Amino acid sequence: MAADVVNLRQFKKAKARAEKDKTAEQNRALFGRTRAEKDLTRAVREKAEKTLDQGKLERPAPDGSKS
């Protein structure tokens, strides 16, 4: 007949922890990227920079030295 005795402090902490975990899971889905995705993005960016630098024309310095 008697209900279970519940410590309100522990209940509030458990509820807050569950809410925080739920929010963290939503943020991981929205903002998270896997290491493979990050590596792919980095490789694509580096390849683009390298390709761009290959076509770069360097002008000689006005004093005639290379710089």
Residue pairs with C-beta under 8 A, 6 or more apart in sequence:
33 41
60 66
61 67
